[in-house]
Amino acid sequence: MRALKIAAVVGVGMTIAGVALAGPWNDPAGRVTFNAPSGWVTQVQRDNPQTVVLTGNANNECYVLTAENAGTATAHANRIHALTDPMPVADWLTVANSVTPMFPHHNAAVASQSVDTSGFWPIQRAELSGAERPVTAALSHRPSGLDLIALCWTYGGPDASAIYQGFFQSLGNSHDTAWQAEASQQDTTDAAARAAAQQQAQQQANQQHQQETHGRNGHAYGEGPALNPGPH
């Protein structure tokens, strides 16, 4: 893991809080979890006010970090689950340029992007240029304005795209199960509210139709020509 010599992510000092070998990794601060591939070593760079982790081996290296997102701070879990539109390019550039070991000149560019919806929480994906080597990145939103972010690059060896794909999909939070249940419950509540609103709208439409029909009929009876039976 060659970037151990690099001093900082923006605002993040090289204070090592812990080292762990490959396998499930749980953030002591409770913000992010992931499964490190076999042979990877994980080091905590910072755990306050955000978590920043460096993990990898001699050929592959990833920065994992958390960030606060004011745009999703008050969003319900089911709304986070439904965020499947590609993230704005400007947001990707902000994220990438904050990782100064990869983008020391703040010149990140988005080569391509997509959204992985194979899991419950959509994963924003991007291929980034402007660094010494291509960077592949992932970002996944969570309730309470929490973003889980990973940026990876490869020094050498075989293609690591499949490794990074599995690594990105392993990113999570200790509250994910509860948030997923909350999202499902909110979806049920919202669906019931929509059904009730549609029923009410239909009832109002039926009532209006009946009133209009009655009004037309009343006009025909009241305004028609008078009958003149003639003299007896």
C-alpha positions, 0 to 999 in steps of 0.5 A, a space after each residue: 500500500 504505497 500511499 502510506 507515505 502520503 501525509 494527508 487527505 484535505 484536512 486529514 492528518 496522518 494520525 493512525 488510529 488502528 491497523 487491521 488485516 483483510 476481512 470485515 471492517 467496522 468503523 469504531 465511530 460507527 459511520 462505515 463498514 466494509 469487507 476488505 479483500 484478501 491480503 489488504 491492510 486497513 489503516 484509520 487515518 482519521 475518525 473525527 469529525 469524519 472517518 477516513 480509512 486507507 485500505 489496500 495492498 501493493 497493487 490496489 489502494 482505496 480511500 474510504 471516507 464519510 461526509 455530511 450531505 446537507 441535501 439529504 439530512 432530512 430525507 426519509 430513508 425511502 427517499 434515499 433508496 429512490 435516489 437513482 439519478 446520476 450525481 451532478 458532475 460538480 459534486 463528483 469533482 468536489 468529492 474527488 478533489 478533497 482527496 489530495 493524495 490522489 488529486 493534489 492539483 485539484 484537477 479531477 475530471 469525470 470520464 464516465 459515471 453510472 448508478 448501480 441499483 443492484 443493492 437496496 442502496 443505490 451506488 453512484 459510480 464514476 471513473 475519474 481522470 486527472 490523477 497519476 493513474 485512473 481512479 474509480 469511485 463510488 458514493 452511497 447516500 444514507 439517511 441523516 445526511 451521511 455519504 459513504 465514499 470510496 476512491 480506488 486506483 491500481 499501481 499494477 497487476 491484473 485488472 482490479 475492476 471486479 475487486 473494486 466492484 465487490 468492495 464498493 458493494 460491501 460499503 455500509 453502515 451499522 444502521 442499514 437494516 433499521 433504515 431499510 425497514 424504515 424505508 419499507 414502512 414509509 413506502 407502505 405509508 406513502 402508498 396508503 396515503 396515495 390510494 386514499 387521496 386517489 379515492 377521495 379525488 374519484 369521489 369528488 369527481 363522481 359527486 361533481 359529475 352527478 351535480 352537473 347531470 342533475 343541473 342539466 336535467 333540472 334546466 331542461 324541465 324548468 325552461 321547456 315550452 309550456 303546454 297549452 291544452 287549449 279550450 275544452 
